[in-house]
């Protein structure tokens, strides 16, 4: 098989490429953690020599941003989260969504449903997307609206035999309605045809995102014992702040080993300690101490420090990037998790990660504690350690299924994580995926071998 890398800078050229029916993966920033672009041939090794896969960069398509009268952000093209945030701040507005990698594009974020830390306060990305502009296999631009139910989007003729497929699919998804993302995409609104479907039904060109008034916040860091030894305070803070989502934008976690692996250090930080980070509205800052943190037995209020927002953002970006850099230098495909647990089951996940630490492979743990959504990353140094990690992850995802957790709640399945998904997909999901692919991708050109084809 062959890889053809192309860049498109006009809608006209994009239409021509789609109508050529070339099998393609569309990219905008190549920040995906589930598609290993440097090793992509390995995932298409079963294709014959005549097969050609196009990696299509659409980041150069014309860009546009506009703040609508209702305060929502309309955008087109490869606008990044960073560019959108800077644009909005000039207008005293802010994004609800806050992914770790702000160099990622908004269209890429919609395709993978990557929400980030602020979902603790504002919910998952799918609740913030009001419209999506999707180019289909006929090179037509569809406007998908959040106000339209998916069952109303299709014609009666289309759904005569297939309405039962959608009903069964939605019933199977119910346990994951409160999650950022479930084991399979959420299909309730018309916009959900694009959100989290990873470009398998068309190319996301733009959309409309809900925004909020820009408000002053404080960022705090709470120093805690290492989670492997005692995570009682981690869990106590998690439980105590669940009812404070109107005031606390995010509740994040980074473990001692993440600091050890990176060069990042907080002022006066002790060695080998964990930290919980909180972004709280100025209006609730004092109450956070007096009504919440001070009521948790065992917390040392003297070990709570205020951070600059820039320092807070720095660790968020540095640690995940470090994981990518280390794995890339070692020629290893990422061995990490993206697991979200139901409330009340977070301790089970911590316990399993304790077992992972005992394997003796370098690892770090960080992520969105408030949503019970943590990222555990192995950093294997060779093939032997990689095999150890692989065996552990296979066992872990079987446990996640038993616990009714979501295996990949933020970054999609892509190519890397498909091998873990067989037990999560039943005939219910496969039947509806088949219906969607036949309807939106009759020529099998969008993300061939994507997870909907499993």
PEKA-V699142 format. One record per backbone hydrogen bond with DSSP energy under -1.0 kcal/mol. CO is the residue of the C=O (numbers start at 0). NH is the residue of the N-H. E is the energy in kcal/mol with one decimal. If there is no record, write none. Layout:
# PEKA-V699142
{{CO | NH | E} {CO | NH | E}}
This chain:
# PEKA-V699142
{{1 | 52 | -2.9} {3 | 54 | -2.7} {5 | 56 | -3.0} {9 | 13 | -1.9} {10 | 14 | -2.7} {11 | 15 | -2.1} {12 | 16 | -2.2} {13 | 17 | -2.5} {14 | 18 | -2.4} {17 | 20 | -1.5} {22 | 53 | -2.8} {23 | 446 | -2.9} {24 | 55 | -2.5} {26 | 57 | -3.0} {33 | 414 | -2.3} {33 | 415 | -2.2} {34 | 36 | -1.5} {35 | 38 | -1.8} {38 | 41 | -1.3} {39 | 42 | -1.2} {40 | 43 | -1.3} {43 | 46 | -1.8} {47 | 50 | -1.6} {50 | 1 | -2.5} {52 | 3 | -2.9} {53 | 24 | -2.7} {54 | 5 | -2.3} {55 | 26 | -3.2} {56 | 7 | -2.5} {57 | 60 | -1.6} {63 | 75 | -2.2} {65 | 73 | -3.0} {67 | 70 | -2.1} {71 | 67 | -2.9} {72 | 208 | -2.7} {73 | 65 | -2.4} {74 | 206 | -2.1} {75 | 63 | -1.7} {78 | 105 | -3.0} {79 | 83 | -2.4} {80 | 84 | -2.5} {81 | 85 | -2.3} {82 | 86 | -2.2} {83 | 87 | -2.4} {84 | 88 | -2.4} {85 | 89 | -1.3} {87 | 90 | -1.5} {87 | 92 | -2.4} {88 | 91 | -1.5} {91 | 213 | -2.3} {93 | 211 | -2.6} {97 | 116 | -1.7} {99 | 101 | -1.0} {100 | 103 | -1.3} {101 | 81 | -2.3} {103 | 80 | -2.3} {104 | 108 | -2.2} {105 | 109 | -2.3} {106 | 110 | -2.1} {107 | 111 | -1.8} {108 | 112 | -1.1} {108 | 113 | -1.8} {109 | 195 | -2.2} {110 | 197 | -2.9} {114 | 97 | -1.7} {116 | 119 | -1.5} {117 | 120 | -1.2} {117 | 121 | -2.7} {118 | 122 | -1.9} {123 | 126 | -1.7} {124 | 127 | -2.2} {124 | 128 | -1.1} {127 | 209 | -3.0} {129 | 145 | -2.6} {130 | 207 | -2.2} {131 | 143 | -3.1} {132 | 204 | -3.3} {133 | 141 | -3.6} {134 | 202 | -2.2} {135 | 138 | -1.9} {139 | 135 | -2.5} {141 | 133 | -2.4} {143 | 131 | -2.1} {144 | 147 | -1.4} {147 | 189 | -2.8} {148 | 151 | -1.0} {149 | 153 | -1.1} {154 | 158 | -1.9} {158 | 162 | -2.2} {161 | 165 | -1.5} {162 | 166 | -2.4} {163 | 167 | -2.3} {164 | 168 | -2.2} {165 | 169 | -2.8} {166 | 170 | -1.9} {167 | 171 | -1.9} {168 | 172 | -1.3} {172 | 175 | -2.7} {173 | 176 | -1.8} {175 | 178 | -1.5} {187 | 149 | -2.9} {188 | 191 | -1.0} {189 | 192 | -1.8} {190 | 193 | -2.0} {190 | 194 | -1.4} {196 | 199 | -1.5} {202 | 134 | -2.8} {204 | 76 | -2.6} {205 | 132 | -2.3} {206 | 74 | -2.5} {207 | 129 | -2.8} {207 | 130 | -1.3} {208 | 72 | -2.9} {211 | 93 | -2.3} {215 | 281 | -2.2} {217 | 279 | -2.7} {218 | 306 | -3.3} {219 | 277 | -2.3} {220 | 304 | -2.4} {221 | 275 | -2.0} {223 | 273 | -1.9} {225 | 228 | -1.1} {225 | 229 | -2.2} {230 | 234 | -2.2} {231 | 235 | -2.0} {232 | 236 | -2.6} {233 | 237 | -2.1} {234 | 238 | -2.4} {235 | 239 | -2.6} {236 | 240 | -1.9} {240 | 243 | -1.9} {243 | 246 | -1.7} {243 | 247 | -2.7} {246 | 280 | -2.5} {249 | 278 | -1.7} {250 | 369 | -2.7} {251 | 276 | -2.5} {252 | 366 | -2.5} {253 | 274 | -2.3} {254 | 257 | -1.0} {254 | 258 | -1.2} {255 | 259 | -2.0} {256 | 260 | -2.2} {257 | 261 | -1.9} {265 | 268 | -2.1} {273 | 223 | -2.5} {274 | 253 | -2.3} {275 | 221 | -3.1} {276 | 251 | -2.9} {277 | 219 | -2.8} {278 | 248 | -2.0} {278 | 249 | -1.2} {279 | 217 | -3.0} {280 | 283 | -1.7} {281 | 284 | -1.1} {283 | 287 | -2.1} {285 | 289 | -2.5} {286 | 290 | -2.9} {287 | 292 | -3.0} {288 | 293 | -2.4} {291 | 294 | -1.1} {292 | 295 | -1.6} {295 | 298 | -1.6} {299 | 302 | -2.1} {300 | 303 | -1.2} {302 | 222 | -1.8} {304 | 220 | -2.7} {307 | 311 | -2.3} {308 | 312 | -2.5} {309 | 313 | -1.6} {310 | 314 | -1.6} {311 | 315 | -1.1} {312 | 316 | -1.7} {313 | 317 | -2.8} {314 | 318 | -1.9} {316 | 320 | -1.6} {317 | 321 | -2.1} {318 | 322 | -1.9} {319 | 323 | -1.9} {320 | 324 | -2.6} {321 | 325 | -2.8} {322 | 326 | -2.3} {323 | 327 | -2.5} {324 | 328 | -2.4} {325 | 329 | -1.5} {326 | 331 | -2.8} {327 | 330 | -1.0} {334 | 377 | -2.8} {337 | 408 | -2.8} {338 | 373 | -1.3} {339 | 405 | -2.7} {341 | 344 | -2.1} {344 | 348 | -1.1} {345 | 349 | -2.1} {346 | 350 | -2.5} {347 | 351 | -1.9} {348 | 352 | -2.1} {349 | 353 | -1.7} {350 | 354 | -1.4} {351 | 355 | -1.5} {352 | 356 | -1.9} {353 | 357 | -1.2} {355 | 358 | -1.5} {356 | 359 | -1.3} {361 | 378 | -3.1} {363 | 376 | -2.8} {364 | 254 | -2.4} {365 | 374 | -3.8} {366 | 252 | -2.6} {366 | 368 | -1.4} {367 | 370 | -1.3} {367 | 372 | -2.1} {368 | 371 | -2.3} {371 | 340 | -2.4} {372 | 367 | -2.1} {374 | 365 | -2.0} {375 | 336 | -2.4} {376 | 363 | -2.1} {381 | 385 | -2.0} {382 | 386 | -2.1} {383 | 387 | -1.5} {384 | 388 | -2.2} {385 | 389 | -2.3} {386 | 390 | -2.0} {387 | 391 | -1.9} {388 | 392 | -2.7} {389 | 393 | -2.1} {390 | 394 | -1.6} {391 | 395 | -2.4} {392 | 396 | -2.5} {393 | 397 | -1.1} {394 | 398 | -1.6} {395 | 399 | -2.4} {396 | 400 | -1.8} {397 | 401 | -1.6} {398 | 402 | -2.2} {399 | 404 | -2.7} {400 | 403 | -1.2} {405 | 339 | -2.2} {412 | 416 | -1.8} {416 | 419 | -1.3} {417 | 420 | -2.0} {420 | 423 | -1.5} {420 | 424 | -1.5} {425 | 429 | -2.1} {426 | 430 | -2.7} {427 | 431 | -1.6} {428 | 432 | -2.8} {429 | 433 | -2.3} {430 | 434 | -1.8} {431 | 435 | -2.5} {432 | 436 | -2.8} {433 | 437 | -2.3} {434 | 438 | -1.8} {435 | 439 | -3.0} {436 | 440 | -2.4} {440 | 443 | -1.9} {444 | 23 | -3.3} {446 | 449 | -1.9} {449 | 452 | -2.3} {450 | 453 | -1.5}}
